[in-house]
């Protein structure tokens, strides 16, 4: 199964580059017009590890 856009973004920016969830939330909203709650991103990150 291929990872989705949010999972790829979390892997790239949180795990590899060390960005915080606020930066990732802003990136998703500007580039892809996705409005993600920070709690949802944290839950996705918890499921990732």
Legacy VTK file of the C-alpha trace (Angstrom):
# vtk DataFile Version 3.0
C-alpha trace
ASCII
DATASET POLYDATA
POINTS 49 float
0.000 0.000 0.000
1.390 3.385 -0.983
1.548 6.026 1.745
-0.806 8.947 1.338
0.092 12.621 1.098
-0.123 13.354 4.826
2.023 10.356 5.766
4.659 11.289 3.202
4.698 14.869 4.454
5.045 13.769 8.085
7.909 11.424 7.205
9.729 14.054 5.174
9.303 17.128 7.353
8.881 15.772 10.893
11.127 12.714 10.900
13.832 13.680 8.404
13.973 17.482 8.688
12.835 17.912 12.297
10.064 20.460 11.673
7.268 20.878 14.211
3.590 20.162 13.607
2.675 23.845 13.219
5.037 24.155 10.243
3.641 20.982 8.679
0.085 22.201 9.249
0.918 25.497 7.530
2.674 23.713 4.639
-0.338 21.481 3.973
-2.751 24.402 4.067
-0.705 26.575 1.702
0.472 23.996 -0.816
-2.457 21.564 -0.923
-5.322 23.597 0.598
-5.731 20.950 3.321
-6.954 22.245 6.650
-5.647 19.755 9.204
-6.066 20.017 12.950
-2.832 19.708 14.900
-4.342 16.906 17.004
-5.103 14.911 13.854
-1.514 15.323 12.665
-0.240 14.224 16.088
-2.458 11.123 15.957
-1.236 10.301 12.425
2.349 10.743 13.627
1.725 8.421 16.569
0.351 5.786 14.182
3.381 6.261 11.937
5.908 5.264 14.592
LINES 1 50
49 0 1 2 3 4 5 6 7 8 9 10 11 12 13 14 15 16 17 18 19 20 21 22 23 24 25 26 27 28 29 30 31 32 33 34 35 36 37 38 39 40 41 42 43 44 45 46 47 48
